[in-house]
Amino acid sequence: MGAVTGLRLLPWSDPDGKPCYLASDDAHSPLSRRADAIEAVQMSMGVELLRHARALLAAPKADARELRYLADRLCEALRDVLRVAESRGARLPPCDEGDGPAPVGGGCD
């Protein structure tokens, strides 16, 4: 087994709320595949929640209780998506100095 080059931030926390990491360079390991699947679910749920939010915000009779609940769910979805972005960004290959400025989305072409 070769040296591990980095840690992967996983899309879940431990019971104390601390981040969990995977030390493996095998992107196809069972735990890596599980993390990929959970990230896909989190992203999909965020898309659906955004659709629901737009509909609820357009509803003239939405009450404060519904809007507070929506705000809580949007905060959770944003937290999840930011964790996915951080995890994926950390796994991008480094750019060479001669590549010029990094694209807006980060990474190299």
Protein Blocks (a to p, Z undefined) as FASTA:
>chain_A
ZZdfbdcddfbdcfkopacddddfbfkbfklmmmmmmmmmmmmmmmmmmmmmmmmmmpmk
bcfklmmmmmmmmmmmmmmmmmmmmmmmmmpccddfklopadfkgpjZZ
